[in-house]
């Protein structure tokens, strides 16, 4: 089941929208006005980024090989590359091992995937996505278009990198201001 989460302050509620709250206002010509801020959207993180998918009927062996070949920590479980059935990560594989080593060779992706997937849209703010990922303790969030089709995926690494870049730009702007 795919769930689009609407962030209301720090509480989550199931909703039909994306997981962001409306911004206070749009800056003119790309520059913030007094009391406003520029809000980075998920769309800036996913430009040119592919999302890898896998079928729910694939064996655990093939899942591990696919994670390795694509150098990713999670794959979206999808029958067609658009509809989401779930998500499966390296953590899911590790958690399946204790007490089940005898069964592991017969397990399929559907046996260990997370079926309730938290998603976002390109219009979700990076700050809100970071909050969702931190509070829900998730590392990968699929991105859906307005029709609910899978278009990309964002990892916690993508979010942290964007946050560090923002902090570095702010530090540079403050330094330039102080030194001018």
C-alpha positions as CSV (number, residue, x, y, z in Angstrom):
1,X,0.0,0.0,0.0
2,X,1.4,3.4,-1.0
3,X,0.8,6.2,1.5
4,X,1.3,9.9,0.6
5,X,1.9,11.6,3.9
6,X,0.9,15.2,4.7
7,X,3.2,16.9,7.2
8,X,1.3,19.0,9.7
9,X,3.9,20.6,12.0
10,X,5.6,17.6,13.4
11,X,2.6,15.3,13.2
12,X,1.8,13.0,10.2
13,X,-1.6,12.4,8.8
14,X,-2.7,10.3,5.8
15,X,-3.7,12.6,3.0
16,X,-4.0,12.8,-0.7
17,X,-1.3,15.4,-1.1
18,X,2.5,15.3,-0.8
19,X,4.5,15.3,2.4
20,X,5.1,19.1,2.6
21,X,3.4,22.1,4.1
22,X,2.7,25.2,2.0
23,X,5.5,27.8,2.0
24,X,4.9,31.4,3.3
25,X,5.3,32.9,-0.2
26,X,7.4,32.8,-3.3
27,X,10.4,35.0,-3.6
28,X,10.5,37.5,-6.5
29,X,12.9,36.8,-9.3
30,X,14.5,34.0,-7.3
31,X,15.5,36.2,-4.4
32,X,13.9,36.1,-0.9
33,X,12.1,39.1,0.4
34,X,12.3,40.2,4.0
35,X,10.8,37.5,6.2
36,X,10.7,34.9,3.4
37,X,13.0,32.1,2.6
38,X,13.9,30.1,-0.5
39,X,12.7,26.6,-0.1
40,X,14.5,23.8,-1.9
41,X,12.2,21.2,-3.4
42,X,12.7,17.5,-4.0
43,X,12.6,18.3,-7.7
44,X,16.1,19.7,-7.4
45,X,17.4,16.4,-5.9
46,X,15.9,14.1,-8.6
47,X,17.0,15.8,-11.8
48,X,18.5,13.1,-14.0
49,X,18.3,10.5,-11.2
50,X,17.1,7.0,-12.1
51,X,15.1,4.7,-9.9
52,X,15.7,1.0,-10.0
53,X,12.8,-1.4,-9.5
54,X,12.4,-5.1,-8.9
55,X,9.5,-7.6,-9.1
56,X,8.0,-9.0,-5.9
57,X,8.5,-12.6,-7.2
58,X,12.3,-12.3,-7.6
59,X,14.4,-14.5,-5.3
60,X,16.5,-13.1,-2.4
61,X,19.6,-14.1,-4.3
62,X,18.6,-12.0,-7.3
63,X,17.6,-9.1,-5.0
64,X,21.0,-9.0,-3.4
65,X,22.7,-9.2,-6.8
66,X,20.5,-6.3,-8.1
67,X,21.3,-4.1,-5.1
68,X,25.0,-4.8,-5.7
69,X,24.9,-4.2,-9.5
70,X,23.1,-0.9,-9.2
71,X,25.1,0.2,-6.1
72,X,22.0,1.1,-4.2
73,X,20.6,0.5,-0.7
74,X,17.0,0.0,-1.7
75,X,14.8,-1.0,-4.7
76,X,11.2,-0.1,-5.3
77,X,9.1,-3.2,-5.8
78,X,7.0,-2.6,-8.9
79,X,5.4,-4.8,-11.6
80,X,5.8,-2.1,-14.3
81,X,8.1,0.6,-13.1
82,X,5.2,3.0,-12.4
83,X,3.0,1.4,-9.8
84,X,4.5,0.8,-6.3
85,X,3.9,-2.5,-4.5
86,X,6.5,-1.9,-1.9
87,X,10.2,-1.2,-1.2
88,X,13.0,-3.5,-0.2
89,X,16.4,-2.5,1.3
90,X,19.6,-4.0,2.5
91,X,18.2,-3.7,6.1
92,X,15.2,-5.9,5.1
93,X,17.6,-8.6,3.9
94,X,19.6,-8.5,7.1
95,X,16.5,-8.5,9.3
96,X,15.2,-11.6,7.4
97,X,18.3,-13.7,8.4
98,X,18.0,-14.4,12.1
99,X,16.3,-17.7,12.7
100,X,15.4,-18.1,9.0
101,X,18.7,-19.1,7.4
102,X,17.3,-22.4,6.3
103,X,14.4,-20.7,4.5
104,X,16.4,-17.8,3.0
105,X,17.1,-19.6,-0.3
106,X,13.4,-20.0,-0.9
107,X,12.4,-16.4,0.1
108,X,11.1,-13.9,-2.4
109,X,11.1,-10.1,-2.4
110,X,7.4,-10.1,-1.4
111,X,8.4,-12.0,1.8
112,X,10.5,-9.2,3.2
113,X,9.5,-6.0,1.4
114,X,7.8,-3.1,3.2
115,X,4.3,-2.9,1.7
116,X,3.3,0.5,3.3
117,X,5.6,2.9,1.5
118,X,6.0,6.5,2.4
119,X,6.2,8.7,-0.7
120,X,6.6,12.3,-1.7
121,X,6.2,14.5,-4.8
122,X,8.7,16.7,-6.6
123,X,7.0,19.7,-4.8
124,X,7.8,18.4,-1.4
125,X,10.3,20.6,0.4
126,X,13.7,19.1,1.3
127,X,13.3,20.3,4.8
128,X,10.0,18.5,5.3
129,X,11.3,15.4,3.6
130,X,14.3,15.4,6.0
131,X,11.8,15.7,8.9
132,X,9.7,12.8,7.6
133,X,12.8,10.6,7.1
134,X,14.2,11.4,10.5
135,X,11.0,10.9,12.5
136,X,9.9,7.8,10.6
137,X,13.5,6.4,10.6
138,X,13.5,5.7,6.8
139,X,16.4,6.1,4.4
140,X,14.6,5.9,1.0
141,X,11.5,7.7,-0.2
142,X,10.1,7.1,-3.7
143,X,8.9,10.2,-5.6
144,X,5.6,10.1,-7.4
145,X,4.2,12.4,-10.1
146,X,0.7,14.0,-9.9
147,X,-0.8,10.8,-11.4
148,X,0.8,8.7,-8.7
149,X,3.4,7.1,-10.9
150,X,6.9,6.4,-9.7
151,X,9.4,8.9,-11.2
152,X,12.4,8.8,-8.8
153,X,13.7,8.0,-5.3
154,X,15.5,10.1,-2.7
155,X,17.9,8.7,-0.2
156,X,18.9,10.2,3.1
157,X,22.3,10.8,1.6
158,X,20.7,13.0,-1.1
159,X,18.9,15.0,1.6
160,X,22.0,15.3,3.8
161,X,24.2,16.4,0.8
162,X,21.6,19.1,0.0
163,X,21.5,20.3,3.6
164,X,25.3,20.5,3.8
165,X,25.4,22.5,0.5
166,X,22.7,24.9,1.9
167,X,24.7,25.4,5.1
168,X,27.9,26.0,3.1
169,X,26.2,28.6,0.9
170,X,24.8,30.3,4.0
171,X,28.2,30.3,5.6
172,X,29.8,31.8,2.5
173,X,27.1,34.5,2.2
174,X,27.6,35.5,5.9
175,X,31.4,35.5,5.5
176,X,31.1,37.6,2.4
177,X,28.8,40.0,4.2
178,X,31.0,40.4,7.2
179,X,34.1,40.8,5.1
180,X,32.6,43.5,2.8
